[in-house]
């Protein structure tokens, strides 16, 4: 029988602090920190590469809306299509950060449900639109974004940890977390595993770009980023609980299915970069 005293009991307040009547939640705060870090890092990369400020200014807007819209639609379409696509209320909730109440009326809950695969796809589409406007090289832009991606991904997963969501399977490893908002059994802290992996990715990418700046613009950094993140994501899914009931009938879960195309794309980009080097 497991001794629950040996594990980490996890029950943080989802609210970080209040600004008057406004409640600032850890999840939203982690998103903001991650995006601000990426903004500053990419701004520095642009300066290193002597890319004009006028080309950098609109980048944050494209990235923000690309990630948010893609992540939201990804969750709704990949994980809960039966809810969001079968009623007018579901369609409204997919677009607006509200939830209709059973007794009538509605309340603002934020976007409760964001999928990283959808966010990645949304970001790629947004960057394609961005380079069409700025006429910059798509591979230079993708590589710059990729170098900063690990920092943002790390903070987003820390936000999931603070929310006690995307929990792992039951385990008896000594570093297991008991997510008291979920149940009273020790589980893999899958969010923490991913956060650590993405922090390591950022260190690798930032170090490599300093040693091999000539690779920026070949697509290699973008390819490595996709391959690293989604290969890790594929295998880490084995430690995580499925997010939706329909996944139980699948040979691999939805997160793994959606990771495969990104792994293939990442490998292709790395091979392509090697050929043109």
C-alpha positions as CSV (number, residue, x, y, z in Angstrom):
1,X,0.0,0.0,0.0
2,X,1.3,3.4,-1.0
3,X,2.3,5.8,1.8
4,X,0.8,9.1,0.7
5,X,3.1,11.0,3.0
6,X,6.0,10.2,0.7
7,X,4.7,12.3,-2.2
8,X,4.3,16.0,-3.0
9,X,0.9,17.3,-2.1
10,X,-0.1,19.9,-4.7
11,X,-3.0,22.3,-4.1
12,X,-1.9,25.8,-5.1
13,X,-4.4,28.7,-5.3
14,X,-5.1,29.2,-9.0
15,X,-5.1,33.0,-8.4
16,X,-1.6,34.6,-8.2
17,X,-2.9,38.0,-7.0
18,X,-5.6,40.6,-7.3
19,X,-5.5,44.0,-9.0
20,X,-8.5,45.6,-7.3
21,X,-11.5,43.6,-8.5
22,X,-9.5,41.8,-11.2
23,X,-8.2,38.4,-10.3
24,X,-4.9,37.4,-12.0
25,X,-4.6,33.6,-12.3
26,X,-1.3,31.8,-12.5
27,X,-2.2,30.2,-15.8
28,X,-2.7,33.5,-17.5
29,X,0.3,35.0,-15.8
30,X,2.6,32.2,-17.0
31,X,1.3,32.7,-20.5
32,X,2.1,36.4,-20.3
33,X,5.6,35.8,-18.9
34,X,6.3,33.2,-21.6
35,X,5.1,35.5,-24.5
36,X,7.0,38.5,-23.1
37,X,10.2,36.4,-22.8
38,X,9.8,35.3,-26.4
39,X,9.2,38.9,-27.5
40,X,12.4,40.1,-25.9
41,X,14.5,37.2,-27.2
42,X,13.3,37.5,-30.8
43,X,13.8,41.2,-30.6
44,X,17.4,40.6,-29.6
45,X,17.8,38.1,-32.4
46,X,16.5,40.6,-34.9
47,X,19.0,43.2,-33.7
48,X,21.9,40.7,-33.9
49,X,20.9,40.0,-37.5
50,X,20.4,43.7,-38.3
51,X,16.8,43.3,-39.3
52,X,14.9,46.6,-39.3
53,X,12.7,47.5,-36.3
54,X,9.8,48.2,-38.6
55,X,9.8,44.5,-39.5
56,X,9.8,43.4,-35.9
57,X,7.0,45.6,-34.6
58,X,4.0,43.6,-36.1
59,X,5.5,40.2,-35.3
60,X,4.2,40.0,-31.7
61,X,0.6,40.7,-32.9
62,X,0.8,38.0,-35.5
63,X,2.3,35.5,-33.0
64,X,-0.2,36.3,-30.2
65,X,-3.3,35.9,-32.3
66,X,-1.9,33.0,-34.2
67,X,-1.1,31.0,-31.1
68,X,-4.3,31.9,-29.3
69,X,-6.7,31.2,-32.2
70,X,-4.9,28.1,-33.2
71,X,-4.7,26.7,-29.6
72,X,-8.4,27.4,-29.0
73,X,-9.6,25.9,-32.3
74,X,-7.2,23.0,-31.9
75,X,-8.7,22.1,-28.5
76,X,-12.3,22.5,-29.7
77,X,-11.9,20.6,-33.0
78,X,-9.5,17.9,-31.9
79,X,-10.7,17.1,-28.3
80,X,-14.3,18.2,-27.9
81,X,-15.9,18.5,-31.3
82,X,-19.1,16.8,-30.1
83,X,-19.6,19.7,-27.6
84,X,-18.5,22.7,-29.6
85,X,-19.8,21.8,-33.1
86,X,-23.2,20.5,-32.2
87,X,-25.0,23.6,-30.9
88,X,-25.1,27.3,-31.4
89,X,-24.0,27.8,-27.8
90,X,-21.0,25.6,-28.3
91,X,-19.9,27.6,-31.4
92,X,-20.2,30.8,-29.4
93,X,-18.2,29.4,-26.5
94,X,-15.5,28.3,-29.0
95,X,-15.1,31.9,-30.1
96,X,-15.8,33.8,-26.9
97,X,-14.2,33.2,-23.5
98,X,-17.6,32.5,-21.8
99,X,-19.6,29.5,-20.6
100,X,-23.4,29.3,-20.7
101,X,-24.9,28.3,-17.4
102,X,-27.4,25.4,-17.1
103,X,-29.8,27.7,-15.1
104,X,-29.5,30.4,-17.8
105,X,-27.2,33.3,-18.3
106,X,-23.4,33.0,-18.8
107,X,-20.2,33.9,-17.1
108,X,-16.7,34.8,-18.3
109,X,-14.3,31.9,-17.7
110,X,-11.5,32.7,-20.1
111,X,-10.4,30.2,-22.7
112,X,-10.6,27.0,-20.7
113,X,-9.1,24.6,-23.2
114,X,-6.0,25.4,-25.4
115,X,-4.2,22.7,-27.4
116,X,-0.5,23.1,-28.1
117,X,-0.7,21.3,-31.4
118,X,-3.3,23.8,-32.6
119,X,-1.2,26.7,-31.2
120,X,1.8,25.5,-33.2
121,X,-0.2,25.2,-36.4
122,X,-1.8,28.6,-35.8
123,X,1.6,30.2,-35.2
124,X,2.9,28.7,-38.4
125,X,0.0,30.2,-40.4
126,X,0.4,33.5,-38.7
127,X,4.1,33.6,-39.5
128,X,3.3,32.8,-43.2
129,X,1.0,35.8,-43.2
130,X,3.6,37.9,-41.5
131,X,6.4,37.1,-44.1
132,X,4.0,37.8,-46.9
133,X,3.6,41.3,-45.6
134,X,7.2,42.0,-44.6
135,X,8.9,40.1,-47.5
136,X,11.4,38.6,-45.0
137,X,12.7,35.0,-45.5
138,X,10.2,32.5,-44.0
139,X,13.1,30.3,-42.9
140,X,14.8,33.2,-41.0
141,X,11.6,34.1,-39.2
142,X,10.8,30.4,-38.3
143,X,14.4,29.9,-37.0
144,X,14.3,33.0,-34.9
145,X,10.9,32.0,-33.4
146,X,12.1,28.4,-32.8
147,X,15.2,29.6,-30.8
148,X,12.9,31.4,-28.4
149,X,10.1,28.8,-28.3
150,X,11.4,26.7,-25.4
151,X,11.1,29.5,-22.9
152,X,7.5,30.2,-23.8
153,X,6.6,26.5,-23.8
154,X,8.2,26.0,-20.4
155,X,6.1,28.7,-18.8
156,X,2.9,27.5,-20.4
157,X,3.4,24.1,-18.9
158,X,4.1,25.6,-15.5
159,X,0.8,27.3,-15.9
160,X,-0.8,23.9,-16.5
161,X,0.9,22.7,-13.3
162,X,-0.5,25.6,-11.3
163,X,-4.0,24.7,-12.6
164,X,-3.5,21.0,-11.8
165,X,-4.5,20.1,-15.3
166,X,-3.1,17.7,-17.9
167,X,-2.3,15.3,-15.0
168,X,-0.2,12.1,-15.3
169,X,-1.1,8.5,-14.6
170,X,-1.1,7.0,-11.1
171,X,2.4,6.1,-10.0
172,X,4.6,5.3,-7.0
173,X,7.7,7.2,-8.1
174,X,9.1,9.3,-5.2
175,X,8.6,12.6,-7.1
176,X,4.9,11.9,-7.7
177,X,2.4,14.7,-7.1
178,X,-1.0,14.4,-5.3
179,X,-3.2,16.8,-7.2
180,X,-5.7,17.4,-4.4
181,X,-8.1,19.3,-6.8
182,X,-8.3,16.1,-8.8
183,X,-8.1,13.2,-6.4
184,X,-6.0,11.8,-3.6
185,X,-3.6,9.5,-5.4
186,X,0.0,10.1,-6.5
187,X,0.4,10.8,-10.2
188,X,3.2,11.7,-12.7
189,X,3.7,15.5,-12.9
190,X,3.5,15.4,-16.7
191,X,3.4,19.2,-16.9
192,X,6.6,19.5,-14.9
193,X,8.3,16.9,-17.1
194,X,7.4,19.0,-20.2
195,X,8.4,22.3,-18.5
196,X,11.9,20.9,-17.7
197,X,12.3,19.5,-21.2
198,X,11.4,22.8,-22.8
199,X,13.7,24.7,-20.5
200,X,16.5,22.4,-21.7
201,X,15.5,22.9,-25.3
202,X,15.8,26.7,-24.8
203,X,19.3,26.3,-23.3
204,X,20.4,24.1,-26.2
205,X,18.9,26.4,-28.9
206,X,20.3,29.6,-27.4
207,X,23.8,28.0,-27.1
208,X,23.8,26.6,-30.6
209,X,22.7,29.8,-32.2
210,X,25.6,31.6,-30.6
211,X,28.0,29.0,-31.9
212,X,26.4,28.6,-35.4
213,X,24.6,31.8,-36.3
214,X,25.1,30.9,-40.0
215,X,22.4,28.2,-39.6
216,X,19.7,30.8,-39.0
217,X,17.8,31.1,-42.2
218,X,18.3,27.5,-43.3
219,X,15.3,26.1,-41.3
220,X,17.5,23.9,-39.2
221,X,16.6,25.5,-35.9
222,X,12.9,25.3,-36.8
223,X,13.2,21.6,-37.7
224,X,15.1,20.8,-34.6
225,X,12.6,22.6,-32.4
226,X,9.6,20.7,-33.9
227,X,11.4,17.3,-33.8
228,X,12.6,17.8,-30.2
229,X,9.3,19.1,-28.8
230,X,6.9,16.6,-30.5
231,X,9.2,13.6,-30.1
232,X,9.3,14.3,-26.4
233,X,5.6,15.0,-26.4
234,X,4.9,11.6,-28.1
235,X,6.7,9.6,-25.4
236,X,5.6,11.7,-22.4
237,X,2.0,11.0,-23.3
238,X,2.5,7.5,-22.0
239,X,2.8,9.0,-18.5
240,X,-0.3,11.2,-18.9
241,X,-4.0,10.5,-18.4
242,X,-6.1,10.8,-21.5
243,X,-7.9,14.1,-21.8
244,X,-11.1,12.9,-23.4
245,X,-13.0,9.6,-23.1
246,X,-12.9,8.8,-26.8
247,X,-9.1,8.5,-26.6
248,X,-9.4,5.3,-24.6
249,X,-10.4,3.4,-27.7
250,X,-7.5,4.6,-29.8
251,X,-4.2,2.7,-30.1
252,X,-2.4,6.0,-29.2
253,X,-3.9,9.1,-27.8
254,X,-4.8,12.3,-29.6
255,X,-1.7,14.1,-28.4
256,X,0.5,11.4,-30.0
257,X,-1.5,11.3,-33.2
258,X,-1.2,15.0,-33.6
259,X,2.6,14.9,-32.8
260,X,3.5,12.6,-35.7
261,X,3.0,15.2,-38.6
262,X,5.1,17.8,-36.7
263,X,7.9,15.2,-36.1
264,X,7.9,14.4,-39.8
265,X,7.9,18.1,-40.8
266,X,10.7,18.8,-38.3
267,X,12.9,16.0,-39.7
268,X,12.2,17.2,-43.3
269,X,13.3,20.7,-42.4
270,X,16.6,19.5,-40.8
271,X,17.4,17.3,-43.8
272,X,16.6,20.2,-46.1
273,X,18.8,22.5,-44.1
274,X,21.7,20.1,-44.3
275,X,21.4,19.7,-48.0
276,X,21.6,23.5,-48.7
277,X,24.4,24.1,-46.2
